[in-house]
Amino acid sequence: MNGDDEDRTDALFRALSDRTRRDIMRRVLAGEHSVTALAAKYEMSFAAVQKHVAVLEKAGLITKRRIGREHLASGEVTALWSVAAMLTELEQVWRGRIGRIDELIAFDSLQED
């Protein structure tokens, strides 16, 4: 991974590290929502919800389009796929490590017999 990829990865995981942003993601992946409609779902100010949406948009997890006075947000499935791919890669690294530990334990057991 180059520096740009690492920055993008940081932005994705930073955006998804917040409970409210993950909830917003669930909603916009199910269907397009206006920021106003999203703000009505949370007990926080409209500006706070706007900031959460902006973080998600900056990370590439949400796209917005404007219709009249409304800003409609929708989830970017491909961005989530890249997150899933990164987690799968990390899982494979750890499964490899666990597999090597199992082999060492099995080897030691054979030598003790």
Backbone atoms as SQL, in Angstrom:
CREATE TABLE atoms (id INTEGER PRIMARY KEY, chain TEXT, resi INTEGER, resn TEXT, atom TEXT, x REAL, y REAL, z REAL);
INSERT INTO atoms VALUES
  (1, 'A', 1, 'MET', 'N', 0.830, -1.187, 0.000),
  (2, 'A', 1, 'MET', 'CA', 0.000, 0.000, 0.000),
  (3, 'A', 1, 'MET', 'C', 0.871, 1.246, 0.000),
  (4, 'A', 2, 'ASN', 'N', 0.486, 2.226, -0.784),
  (5, 'A', 2, 'ASN', 'CA', 1.234, 3.485, -0.769),
  (6, 'A', 2, 'ASN', 'C', 0.603, 4.452, 0.237),
  (7, 'A', 3, 'GLY', 'N', 1.191, 5.642, 0.363),
  (8, 'A', 3, 'GLY', 'CA', 0.709, 6.605, 1.348),
  (9, 'A', 3, 'GLY', 'C', -0.726, 7.030, 1.138),
  (10, 'A', 4, 'ASP', 'N', -1.133, 7.190, -0.130),
  (11, 'A', 4, 'ASP', 'CA', -2.520, 7.572, -0.415),
  (12, 'A', 4, 'ASP', 'C', -3.492, 6.482, 0.023),
  (13, 'A', 5, 'ASP', 'N', -3.118, 5.221, -0.245),
  (14, 'A', 5, 'ASP', 'CA', -3.969, 4.103, 0.174),
  (15, 'A', 5, 'ASP', 'C', -4.099, 4.053, 1.690),
  (16, 'A', 6, 'GLU', 'N', -2.977, 4.298, 2.366),
  (17, 'A', 6, 'GLU', 'CA', -2.999, 4.281, 3.835),
  (18, 'A', 6, 'GLU', 'C', -3.883, 5.418, 4.364),
  (19, 'A', 7, 'ASP', 'N', -3.798, 6.596, 3.735),
  (20, 'A', 7, 'ASP', 'CA', -4.650, 7.718, 4.151),
  (21, 'A', 7, 'ASP', 'C', -6.119, 7.384, 3.937),
  (22, 'A', 8, 'ARG', 'N', -6.425, 6.747, 2.814),
  (23, 'A', 8, 'ARG', 'CA', -7.823, 6.366, 2.527),
  (24, 'A', 8, 'ARG', 'C', -8.306, 5.328, 3.542),
  (25, 'A', 9, 'THR', 'N', -7.441, 4.375, 3.858),
  (26, 'A', 9, 'THR', 'CA', -7.802, 3.357, 4.853),
  (27, 'A', 9, 'THR', 'C', -8.058, 4.000, 6.205),
  (28, 'A', 10, 'ASP', 'N', -7.195, 4.931, 6.598),
  (29, 'A', 10, 'ASP', 'CA', -7.409, 5.646, 7.868),
  (30, 'A', 10, 'ASP', 'C', -8.748, 6.371, 7.859),
  (31, 'A', 11, 'ALA', 'N', -9.067, 7.022, 6.746),
  (32, 'A', 11, 'ALA', 'CA', -10.328, 7.769, 6.656),
  (33, 'A', 11, 'ALA', 'C', -11.535, 6.835, 6.748),
  (34, 'A', 12, 'LEU', 'N', -11.447, 5.678, 6.096),
  (35, 'A', 12, 'LEU', 'CA', -12.565, 4.723, 6.136),
  (36, 'A', 12, 'LEU', 'C', -12.804, 4.224, 7.555),
  (37, 'A', 13, 'PHE', 'N', -11.742, 3.785, 8.208),
  (38, 'A', 13, 'PHE', 'CA', -11.924, 3.224, 9.546),
  (39, 'A', 13, 'PHE', 'C', -12.255, 4.313, 10.571),
  (40, 'A', 14, 'ARG', 'N', -11.709, 5.507, 10.397),
  (41, 'A', 14, 'ARG', 'CA', -12.054, 6.622, 11.293),
  (42, 'A', 14, 'ARG', 'C', -13.546, 6.935, 11.160),
  (43, 'A', 15, 'ALA', 'N', -14.024, 6.958, 9.930),
  (44, 'A', 15, 'ALA', 'CA', -15.444, 7.262, 9.692),
  (45, 'A', 15, 'ALA', 'C', -16.340, 6.190, 10.305),
  (46, 'A', 16, 'LEU', 'N', -15.923, 4.939, 10.207),
  (47, 'A', 16, 'LEU', 'CA', -16.757, 3.847, 10.711),
  (48, 'A', 16, 'LEU', 'C', -16.561, 3.580, 12.198),
  (49, 'A', 17, 'SER', 'N', -15.659, 4.297, 12.831),
  (50, 'A', 17, 'SER', 'CA', -15.401, 4.059, 14.251),
  (51, 'A', 17, 'SER', 'C', -16.461, 4.679, 15.155),
  (52, 'A', 18, 'ASP', 'N', -17.329, 5.482, 14.595),
  (53, 'A', 18, 'ASP', 'CA', -18.348, 6.175, 15.389),
  (54, 'A', 18, 'ASP', 'C', -19.711, 5.488, 15.220),
  (55, 'A', 19, 'ARG', 'N', -20.388, 5.267, 16.352),
  (56, 'A', 19, 'ARG', 'CA', -21.675, 4.568, 16.361),
  (57, 'A', 19, 'ARG', 'C', -22.725, 5.275, 15.508),
  (58, 'A', 20, 'THR', 'N', -22.798, 6.589, 15.626),
  (59, 'A', 20, 'THR', 'CA', -23.803, 7.336, 14.858),
  (60, 'A', 20, 'THR', 'C', -23.526, 7.221, 13.359),
  (61, 'A', 21, 'ARG', 'N', -22.258, 7.319, 12.991),
  (62, 'A', 21, 'ARG', 'CA', -21.927, 7.214, 11.559),
  (63, 'A', 21, 'ARG', 'C', -22.233, 5.822, 11.009),
  (64, 'A', 22, 'ARG', 'N', -21.977, 4.793, 11.816),
  (65, 'A', 22, 'ARG', 'CA', -22.334, 3.434, 11.352),
  (66, 'A', 22, 'ARG', 'C', -23.838, 3.326, 11.178),
  (67, 'A', 23, 'ASP', 'N', -24.598, 3.924, 12.074),
  (68, 'A', 23, 'ASP', 'CA', -26.057, 3.894, 11.956),
  (69, 'A', 23, 'ASP', 'C', -26.518, 4.659, 10.713),
  (70, 'A', 24, 'ILE', 'N', -25.899, 5.801, 10.468),
  (71, 'A', 24, 'ILE', 'CA', -26.227, 6.552, 9.246),
  (72, 'A', 24, 'ILE', 'C', -25.918, 5.690, 8.018),
  (73, 'A', 25, 'MET', 'N', -24.794, 4.992, 8.045),
  (74, 'A', 25, 'MET', 'CA', -24.440, 4.118, 6.913),
  (75, 'A', 25, 'MET', 'C', -25.519, 3.069, 6.682),
  (76, 'A', 26, 'ARG', 'N', -25.988, 2.445, 7.765),
  (77, 'A', 26, 'ARG', 'CA', -27.042, 1.425, 7.613),
  (78, 'A', 26, 'ARG', 'C', -28.268, 2.029, 6.935),
  (79, 'A', 27, 'ARG', 'N', -28.621, 3.217, 7.342),
  (80, 'A', 27, 'ARG', 'CA', -29.820, 3.845, 6.779),
  (81, 'A', 27, 'ARG', 'C', -29.634, 4.198, 5.306),
  (82, 'A', 28, 'VAL', 'N', -28.501, 4.773, 4.957),
  (83, 'A', 28, 'VAL', 'CA', -28.320, 5.217, 3.567),
  (84, 'A', 28, 'VAL', 'C', -27.988, 4.061, 2.632),
  (85, 'A', 29, 'LEU', 'N', -27.539, 2.942, 3.186),
  (86, 'A', 29, 'LEU', 'CA', -27.349, 1.766, 2.333),
  (87, 'A', 29, 'LEU', 'C', -28.693, 1.124, 2.006),
  (88, 'A', 30, 'ALA', 'N', -29.652, 1.285, 2.906),
  (89, 'A', 30, 'ALA', 'CA', -30.999, 0.747, 2.659),
  (90, 'A', 30, 'ALA', 'C', -31.763, 1.611, 1.666),
  (91, 'A', 31, 'GLY', 'N', -31.377, 2.860, 1.539),
  (92, 'A', 31, 'GLY', 'CA', -32.072, 3.749, 0.612),
  (93, 'A', 31, 'GLY', 'C', -31.596, 5.179, 0.789),
  (94, 'A', 32, 'GLU', 'N', -31.812, 5.961, -0.224),
  (95, 'A', 32, 'GLU', 'CA', -31.382, 7.359, -0.202),
  (96, 'A', 32, 'GLU', 'C', -32.196, 8.140, 0.827),
  (97, 'A', 33, 'HIS', 'N', -31.509, 8.961, 1.603),
  (98, 'A', 33, 'HIS', 'CA', -32.161, 9.784, 2.622),
  (99, 'A', 33, 'HIS', 'C', -31.664, 11.220, 2.505),
  (100, 'A', 34, 'SER', 'N', -32.554, 12.155, 2.769),
  (101, 'A', 34, 'SER', 'CA', -32.105, 13.539, 2.860),
  (102, 'A', 34, 'SER', 'C', -31.400, 13.718, 4.199),
  (103, 'A', 35, 'VAL', 'N', -30.489, 14.662, 4.242),
  (104, 'A', 35, 'VAL', 'CA', -29.783, 14.931, 5.487),
  (105, 'A', 35, 'VAL', 'C', -30.782, 15.400, 6.545),
  (106, 'A', 36, 'THR', 'N', -31.787, 16.120, 6.119),
  (107, 'A', 36, 'THR', 'CA', -32.833, 16.577, 7.048),
  (108, 'A', 36, 'THR', 'C', -33.568, 15.386, 7.660),
  (109, 'A', 37, 'ALA', 'N', -33.920, 14.401, 6.833),
  (110, 'A', 37, 'ALA', 'CA', -34.612, 13.208, 7.338),
  (111, 'A', 37, 'ALA', 'C', -33.699, 12.424, 8.274),
  (112, 'A', 38, 'LEU', 'N', -32.412, 12.354, 7.941),
  (113, 'A', 38, 'LEU', 'CA', -31.468, 11.658, 8.823),
  (114, 'A', 38, 'LEU', 'C', -31.381, 12.372, 10.163),
  (115, 'A', 39, 'ALA', 'N', -31.307, 13.699, 10.112),
  (116, 'A', 39, 'ALA', 'CA', -31.165, 14.473, 11.351),
  (117, 'A', 39, 'ALA', 'C', -32.355, 14.267, 12.279),
  (118, 'A', 40, 'ALA', 'N', -33.531, 14.029, 11.712),
  (119, 'A', 40, 'ALA', 'CA', -34.723, 13.824, 12.534),
  (120, 'A', 40, 'ALA', 'C', -34.659, 12.519, 13.328),
  (121, 'A', 41, 'LYS', 'N', -33.767, 11.605, 12.935),
  (122, 'A', 41, 'LYS', 'CA', -33.667, 10.289, 13.600),
  (123, 'A', 41, 'LYS', 'C', -32.782, 10.316, 14.840),
  (124, 'A', 42, 'TYR', 'N', -32.059, 11.403, 15.054),
  (125, 'A', 42, 'TYR', 'CA', -31.076, 11.439, 16.138),
  (126, 'A', 42, 'TYR', 'C', -31.359, 12.579, 17.115),
  (127, 'A', 43, 'GLU', 'N', -30.988, 12.330, 18.351),
  (128, 'A', 43, 'GLU', 'CA', -31.162, 13.356, 19.372),
  (129, 'A', 43, 'GLU', 'C', -29.906, 14.206, 19.439),
  (130, 'A', 44, 'MET', 'N', -29.645, 14.875, 18.352),
  (131, 'A', 44, 'MET', 'CA', -28.528, 15.814, 18.274),
  (132, 'A', 44, 'MET', 'C', -28.908, 16.875, 17.256),
  (133, 'A', 45, 'SER', 'N', -28.131, 17.900, 17.207),
  (134, 'A', 45, 'SER', 'CA', -28.476, 19.006, 16.310),
  (135, 'A', 45, 'SER', 'C', -28.321, 18.598, 14.850),
  (136, 'A', 46, 'PHE', 'N', -29.000, 19.320, 13.988),
  (137, 'A', 46, 'PHE', 'CA', -28.877, 19.114, 12.547),
  (138, 'A', 46, 'PHE', 'C', -27.422, 19.280, 12.127),
  (139, 'A', 47, 'ALA', 'N', -26.763, 20.285, 12.695),
  (140, 'A', 47, 'ALA', 'CA', -25.358, 20.544, 12.350),
  (141, 'A', 47, 'ALA', 'C', -24.468, 19.362, 12.727),
  (142, 'A', 48, 'ALA', 'N', -24.758, 18.723, 13.861),
  (143, 'A', 48, 'ALA', 'CA', -23.952, 17.564, 14.278),
  (144, 'A', 48, 'ALA', 'C', -24.137, 16.412, 13.296),
  (145, 'A', 49, 'VAL', 'N', -25.378, 16.180, 12.868),
  (146, 'A', 49, 'VAL', 'CA', -25.632, 15.109, 11.890),
  (147, 'A', 49, 'VAL', 'C', -24.950, 15.460, 10.564),
  (148, 'A', 50, 'GLN', 'N', -25.017, 16.720, 10.192),
  (149, 'A', 50, 'GLN', 'CA', -24.336, 17.158, 8.968),
  (150, 'A', 50, 'GLN', 'C', -22.837, 16.864, 9.033),
  (151, 'A', 51, 'LYS', 'N', -22.247, 17.084, 10.201),
  (152, 'A', 51, 'LYS', 'CA', -20.814, 16.806, 10.350),
  (153, 'A', 51, 'LYS', 'C', -20.527, 15.314, 10.208),
  (154, 'A', 52, 'HIS', 'N', -21.391, 14.472, 10.780),
  (155, 'A', 52, 'HIS', 'CA', -21.211, 13.022, 10.622),
  (156, 'A', 52, 'HIS', 'C', -21.309, 12.636, 9.141),
  (157, 'A', 53, 'VAL', 'N', -22.293, 13.180, 8.458),
  (158, 'A', 53, 'VAL', 'CA', -22.466, 12.883, 7.034),
  (159, 'A', 53, 'VAL', 'C', -21.237, 13.356, 6.254),
  (160, 'A', 54, 'ALA', 'N', -20.707, 14.509, 6.626),
  (161, 'A', 54, 'ALA', 'CA', -19.525, 15.043, 5.932),
  (162, 'A', 54, 'ALA', 'C', -18.318, 14.128, 6.113),
  (163, 'A', 55, 'VAL', 'N', -18.150, 13.580, 7.310),
  (164, 'A', 55, 'VAL', 'CA', -17.037, 12.648, 7.553),
  (165, 'A', 55, 'VAL', 'C', -17.198, 11.403, 6.677),
  (166, 'A', 56, 'LEU', 'N', -18.415, 10.893, 6.618),
  (167, 'A', 56, 'LEU', 'CA', -18.682, 9.710, 5.784),
  (168, 'A', 56, 'LEU', 'C', -18.461, 10.023, 4.305),
  (169, 'A', 57, 'GLU', 'N', -18.880, 11.200, 3.897),
  (170, 'A', 57, 'GLU', 'CA', -18.703, 11.603, 2.496),
  (171, 'A', 57, 'GLU', 'C', -17.219, 11.770, 2.171),
  (172, 'A', 58, 'LYS', 'N', -16.479, 12.381, 3.065),
  (173, 'A', 58, 'LYS', 'CA', -15.045, 12.588, 2.840),
  (174, 'A', 58, 'LYS', 'C', -14.313, 11.254, 2.736),
  (175, 'A', 59, 'ALA', 'N', -14.776, 10.261, 3.476),
  (176, 'A', 59, 'ALA', 'CA', -14.159, 8.932, 3.426),
  (177, 'A', 59, 'ALA', 'C', -14.595, 8.145, 2.189),
  (178, 'A', 60, 'GLY', 'N', -15.565, 8.673, 1.462),
  (179, 'A', 60, 'GLY', 'CA', -16.045, 7.983, 0.260),
  (180, 'A', 60, 'GLY', 'C', -17.112, 6.950, 0.537),
  (181, 'A', 61, 'LEU', 'N', -17.646, 6.962, 1.761),
  (182, 'A', 61, 'LEU', 'CA', -18.665, 5.980, 2.127),
  (183, 'A', 61, 'LEU', 'C', -20.069, 6.436, 1.744),
  (184, 'A', 62, 'ILE', 'N', -20.230, 7.738, 1.528),
  (185, 'A', 62, 'ILE', 'CA', -21.523, 8.313, 1.162),
  (186, 'A', 62, 'ILE', 'C', -21.309, 9.269, 0.001),
  (187, 'A', 63, 'THR', 'N', -22.273, 9.303, -0.883),
  (188, 'A', 63, 'THR', 'CA', -22.298, 10.356, -1.891),
  (189, 'A', 63, 'THR', 'C', -23.570, 11.160, -1.677),
  (190, 'A', 64, 'LYS', 'N', -23.483, 12.432, -1.999),
  (191, 'A', 64, 'LYS', 'CA', -24.665, 13.288, -1.860),
  (192, 'A', 64, 'LYS', 'C', -24.963, 13.915, -3.207),
  (193, 'A', 65, 'ARG', 'N', -26.242, 14.099, -3.431),
  (194, 'A', 65, 'ARG', 'CA', -26.660, 14.855, -4.605),
  (195, 'A', 65, 'ARG', 'C', -27.736, 15.829, -4.140),
  (196, 'A', 66, 'ARG', 'N', -27.835, 16.882, -4.875),
  (197, 'A', 66, 'ARG', 'CA', -28.760, 17.930, -4.481),
  (198, 'A', 66, 'ARG', 'C', -29.986, 17.913, -5.381),
  (199, 'A', 67, 'ILE', 'N', -31.149, 17.930, -4.755),
  (200, 'A', 67, 'ILE', 'CA', -32.408, 18.103, -5.481),
  (201, 'A', 67, 'ILE', 'C', -33.138, 19.242, -4.797),
  (202, 'A', 68, 'GLY', 'N', -33.210, 20.352, -5.474),
  (203, 'A', 68, 'GLY', 'CA', -33.824, 21.537, -4.876),
  (204, 'A', 68, 'GLY', 'C', -33.026, 21.972, -3.667),
  (205, 'A', 69, 'ARG', 'N', -33.686, 22.052, -2.550),
  (206, 'A', 69, 'ARG', 'CA', -32.997, 22.464, -1.317),
  (207, 'A', 69, 'ARG', 'C', -32.482, 21.278, -0.511),
  (208, 'A', 70, 'GLU', 'N', -32.840, 20.084, -0.938),
  (209, 'A', 70, 'GLU', 'CA', -32.459, 18.879, -0.193),
  (210, 'A', 70, 'GLU', 'C', -31.123, 18.312, -0.678),
  (211, 'A', 71, 'HIS', 'N', -30.354, 17.824, 0.262),
  (212, 'A', 71, 'HIS', 'CA', -29.133, 17.072, -0.040),
  (213, 'A', 71, 'HIS', 'C', -29.454, 15.616, 0.283),
  (214, 'A', 72, 'LEU', 'N', -29.459, 14.792, -0.769),
  (215, 'A', 72, 'LEU', 'CA', -29.791, 13.378, -0.586),
  (216, 'A', 72, 'LEU', 'C', -28.509, 12.567, -0.492),
  (217, 'A', 73, 'ALA', 'N', -28.431, 11.734, 0.536),
  (218, 'A', 73, 'ALA', 'CA', -27.244, 10.919, 0.769),
  (219, 'A', 73, 'ALA', 'C', -27.552, 9.463, 0.457),
  (220, 'A', 74, 'SER', 'N', -26.597, 8.818, -0.186),
  (221, 'A', 74, 'SER', 'CA', -26.721, 7.382, -0.424),
  (222, 'A', 74, 'SER', 'C', -25.381, 6.713, -0.134),
  (223, 'A', 75, 'GLY', 'N', -25.456, 5.469, 0.292),
  (224, 'A', 75, 'GLY', 'CA', -24.258, 4.727, 0.669),
  (225, 'A', 75, 'GLY', 'C', -23.521, 4.197, -0.539),
  (226, 'A', 76, 'GLU', 'N', -22.206, 4.136, -0.416),
  (227, 'A', 76, 'GLU', 'CA', -21.345, 3.603, -1.479),
  (228, 'A', 76, 'GLU', 'C', -20.918, 2.185, -1.113),
  (229, 'A', 77, 'VAL', 'N', -21.572, 1.228, -1.733),
  (230, 'A', 77, 'VAL', 'CA', -21.306, -0.165, -1.416),
  (231, 'A', 77, 'VAL', 'C', -19.867, -0.547, -1.750),
  (232, 'A', 78, 'THR', 'N', -19.326, 0.001, -2.823),
  (233, 'A', 78, 'THR', 'CA', -17.959, -0.371, -3.208),
  (234, 'A', 78, 'THR', 'C', -16.948, 0.045, -2.134),
  (235, 'A', 79, 'ALA', 'N', -17.205, 1.144, -1.452),
  (236, 'A', 79, 'ALA', 'CA', -16.307, 1.563, -0.372),
  (237, 'A', 79, 'ALA', 'C', -16.361, 0.549, 0.773),
  (238, 'A', 80, 'LEU', 'N', -17.550, 0.054, 1.058),
  (239, 'A', 80, 'LEU', 'CA', -17.665, -0.965, 2.110),
  (240, 'A', 80, 'LEU', 'C', -16.996, -2.261, 1.693),
  (241, 'A', 81, 'TRP', 'N', -17.064, -2.586, 0.414),
  (242, 'A', 81, 'TRP', 'CA', -16.376, -3.796, -0.064),
  (243, 'A', 81, 'TRP', 'C', -14.874, -3.668, 0.157),
  (244, 'A', 82, 'SER', 'N', -14.320, -2.470, -0.037),
  (245, 'A', 82, 'SER', 'CA', -12.881, -2.304, 0.183),
  (246, 'A', 82, 'SER', 'C', -12.546, -2.474, 1.664),
  (247, 'A', 83, 'VAL', 'N', -13.436, -2.022, 2.546),
  (248, 'A', 83, 'VAL', 'CA', -13.234, -2.232, 3.984),
  (249, 'A', 83, 'VAL', 'C', -13.274, -3.727, 4.288),
  (250, 'A', 84, 'ALA', 'N', -14.260, -4.422, 3.714),
  (251, 'A', 84, 'ALA', 'CA', -14.370, -5.868, 3.937),
  (252, 'A', 84, 'ALA', 'C', -13.127, -6.590, 3.417),
  (253, 'A', 85, 'ALA', 'N', -12.610, -6.154, 2.276),
  (254, 'A', 85, 'ALA', 'CA', -11.411, -6.788, 1.714),
  (255, 'A', 85, 'ALA', 'C', -10.216, -6.586, 2.641),
  (256, 'A', 86, 'MET', 'N', -10.095, -5.395, 3.216),
  (257, 'A', 86, 'MET', 'CA', -8.988, -5.130, 4.134),
  (258, 'A', 86, 'MET', 'C', -9.094, -6.012, 5.376),
  (259, 'A', 87, 'LEU', 'N', -10.308, -6.150, 5.905),
  (260, 'A', 87, 'LEU', 'CA', -10.494, -6.987, 7.098),
  (261, 'A', 87, 'LEU', 'C', -10.236, -8.451, 6.777),
  (262, 'A', 88, 'THR', 'N', -10.627, -8.888, 5.587),
  (263, 'A', 88, 'THR', 'CA', -10.360, -10.268, 5.183),
  (264, 'A', 88, 'THR', 'C', -8.860, -10.516, 5.077),
  (265, 'A', 89, 'GLU', 'N', -8.145, -9.536, 4.537),
  (266, 'A', 89, 'GLU', 'CA', -6.688, -9.656, 4.432),
  (267, 'A', 89, 'GLU', 'C', -6.057, -9.791, 5.820),
  (268, 'A', 90, 'LEU', 'N', -6.518, -8.976, 6.773),
  (269, 'A', 90, 'LEU', 'CA', -5.986, -9.074, 8.136),
  (270, 'A', 90, 'LEU', 'C', -6.347, -10.416, 8.771),
  (271, 'A', 91, 'GLU', 'N', -7.561, -10.881, 8.503),
  (272, 'A', 91, 'GLU', 'CA', -7.983, -12.179, 9.036),
  (273, 'A', 91, 'GLU', 'C', -7.071, -13.286, 8.507),
  (274, 'A', 92, 'GLN', 'N', -6.724, -13.223, 7.225),
  (275, 'A', 92, 'GLN', 'CA', -5.862, -14.248, 6.635),
  (276, 'A', 92, 'GLN', 'C', -4.466, -14.225, 7.256),
  (277, 'A', 93, 'VAL', 'N', -3.961, -13.021, 7.548),
  (278, 'A', 93, 'VAL', 'CA', -2.656, -12.925, 8.210),
  (279, 'A', 93, 'VAL', 'C', -2.701, -13.630, 9.559),
  (280, 'A', 94, 'TRP', 'N', -3.744, -13.350, 10.336),
  (281, 'A', 94, 'TRP', 'CA', -3.848, -13.959, 11.665),
  (282, 'A', 94, 'TRP', 'C', -4.123, -15.452, 11.595),
  (283, 'A', 95, 'ARG', 'N', -4.922, -15.878, 10.620),
  (284, 'A', 95, 'ARG', 'CA', -5.157, -17.328, 10.471),
  (285, 'A', 95, 'ARG', 'C', -3.849, -18.027, 10.104),
  (286, 'A', 96, 'GLY', 'N', -3.018, -17.388, 9.291),
  (287, 'A', 96, 'GLY', 'CA', -1.712, -17.959, 8.956),
  (288, 'A', 96, 'GLY', 'C', -0.830, -18.084, 10.186),
  (289, 'A', 97, 'ARG', 'N', -0.830, -17.066, 11.008),
  (290, 'A', 97, 'ARG', 'CA', -0.032, -17.103, 12.236),
  (291, 'A', 97, 'ARG', 'C', -0.513, -18.211, 13.172),
  (292, 'A', 98, 'ILE', 'N', -1.826, -18.313, 13.327),
  (293, 'A', 98, 'ILE', 'CA', -2.384, -19.355, 14.197),
  (294, 'A', 98, 'ILE', 'C', -2.059, -20.733, 13.637),
  (295, 'A', 99, 'GLY', 'N', -2.112, -20.867, 12.318),
  (296, 'A', 99, 'GLY', 'CA', -1.769, -22.141, 11.691),
  (297, 'A', 99, 'GLY', 'C', -0.324, -22.526, 11.958),
  (298, 'A', 100, 'ARG', 'N', 0.590, -21.548, 11.887),
  (299, 'A', 100, 'ARG', 'CA', 2.002, -21.837, 12.156),
  (300, 'A', 100, 'ARG', 'C', 2.215, -22.199, 13.629),
  (301, 'A', 101, 'ILE', 'N', 1.495, -21.533, 14.528),
  (302, 'A', 101, 'ILE', 'CA', 1.591, -21.876, 15.960),
  (303, 'A', 101, 'ILE', 'C', 1.102, -23.302, 16.178),
  (304, 'A', 102, 'ASP', 'N', -0.011, -23.672, 15.531),
  (305, 'A', 102, 'ASP', 'CA', -0.533, -25.045, 15.642),
  (306, 'A', 102, 'ASP', 'C', 0.510, -26.057, 15.148),
  (307, 'A', 103, 'GLU', 'N', 1.184, -25.710, 14.030),
  (308, 'A', 103, 'GLU', 'CA', 2.213, -26.613, 13.501),
  (309, 'A', 103, 'GLU', 'C', 3.363, -26.768, 14.478),
  (310, 'A', 104, 'LEU', 'N', 3.782, -25.665, 15.096),
  (311, 'A', 104, 'LEU', 'CA', 4.871, -25.744, 16.080),
  (312, 'A', 104, 'LEU', 'C', 4.478, -26.571, 17.293),
  (313, 'A', 105, 'ILE', 'N', 3.258, -26.409, 17.752),
  (314, 'A', 105, 'ILE', 'CA', 2.783, -27.192, 18.904),
  (315, 'A', 105, 'ILE', 'C', 2.735, -28.669, 18.541),
  (316, 'A', 106, 'ALA', 'N', 2.217, -28.968, 17.341),
  (317, 'A', 106, 'ALA', 'CA', 2.152, -30.363, 16.901),
  (318, 'A', 106, 'ALA', 'C', 3.562, -30.948, 16.766),
  (319, 'A', 107, 'PHE', 'N', 4.504, -30.169, 16.234),
  (320, 'A', 107, 'PHE', 'CA', 5.892, -30.620, 16.074),
  (321, 'A', 107, 'PHE', 'C', 6.515, -30.905, 17.437),
  (322, 'A', 108, 'ASP', 'N', 6.301, -30.000, 18.394),
  (323, 'A', 108, 'ASP', 'CA', 6.838, -30.199, 19.745),
  (324, 'A', 108, 'ASP', 'C', 6.242, -31.447, 20.399),
  (325, 'A', 109, 'SER', 'N', 4.953, -31.678, 20.165),
  (326, 'A', 109, 'SER', 'CA', 4.286, -32.853, 20.739),
  (327, 'A', 109, 'SER', 'C', 4.887, -34.134, 20.186),
  (328, 'A', 110, 'LEU', 'N', 5.214, -34.143, 18.884),
  (329, 'A', 110, 'LEU', 'CA', 5.815, -35.325, 18.262),
  (330, 'A', 110, 'LEU', 'C', 7.206, -35.592, 18.824),
  (331, 'A', 111, 'GLN', 'N', 7.962, -34.521, 19.097),
  (332, 'A', 111, 'GLN', 'CA', 9.317, -34.693, 19.618),
  (333, 'A', 111, 'GLN', 'C', 9.304, -35.184, 21.057),
  (334, 'A', 112, 'GLU', 'N', 8.277, -34.850, 21.825),
  (335, 'A', 112, 'GLU', 'CA', 8.186, -35.298, 23.213),
  (336, 'A', 112, 'GLU', 'C', 7.826, -36.774, 23.304),
  (337, 'A', 113, 'ASP', 'N', 7.142, -37.300, 22.269),
  (338, 'A', 113, 'ASP', 'CA', 6.711, -38.715, 22.311),
  (339, 'A', 113, 'ASP', 'C', 7.824, -39.668, 22.044);
